[in-house]
Amino acid sequence: MNRHERNSGGGRGLIRSVLTWMILAIGMLVLVACGTPTTATQKGDTSIPEAAGDAANSMRLALLPLKDMNAVYGENRAVPSPITGKVFMTGPVAEGATTLLEGLILQHLGDGTERHVLPPERTAGVYEQVLSGAPAPSSDREAVVWMGRRLGVDAVIVGHVFRFRERRGSHLAVDSPASIAFDMQLVLADTGRIAWNGSVDETQSALSDDLFQIGKFLQRQGRWVTAEAMANGALSRMFASFPKP
């Protein structure tokens, strides 16, 4: 090997060394940057800032009087929910059923929380205003938003009862089982967005008729339940996903 070749080989070796050190330095800088805390919110971070948490704890809600859809449309009609469009079959609504459901809903809303909830007796006046056509909103959701703002709350719970038929018989045997269908939505007063939605559409059946109901069958100890017990169980399941305060 002549002197020129040796010099050329040495130069290439020096270049490789420099490049290697540059790559190592860049790698160290990347590692340091990745490990350095940042004040920006990371993508996918679902933590709630302290101020937002305080706002959630003080959220004011209003429960509107539940609407008896069977009284409006009659029995055995496929009727869509005014807010979500989901279709339910109407049927008999027992006397006092809406008041009963309102009481159960308030119980579930208050269980272990500090929510501020205006009950139906406090919201009925504004509700009647809308029903009378003053003002005349273009949609049911717009009406709910208007009521929420008029009541000075952050969100409104609106509900519709399509069916609330009491069982005929005892817990051992029935001529006709309990059957219920109702829905509820939590609508934000500032945007009209549906923040939560819950519904139930159930007619109790014998286990031999529907093996998929074995979980409820065991939970009910093989008994025929009342419409109230069925509704209370449904509300427990529904409110498990209700926004936490």
Buried (B, 14 or more C-beta within 10 A) or exposed (E): EEEEEEEEEEEEEEEEEEEEEEEEEEEEEEEEEEEEEEEEEEEEEEEEEEEEEEEBEEBBBBBBBBBBBBEEEEEEBEBEBBBBEEEBBBBEBBEEBBEBBBEBBBEBBEEEEEBBBBBBEEBEEBBEBBEEEEEEBEEBBBBBBBBBEBBEBBBBBBBBBBBBBBBEEEBEEBEEBBBBBBBBBBBBBEEBEBEBBBBBBBBBBEEEEEEEBEEBBEEBEEEBBBBBBBBBBBBEEBBEEBEEB
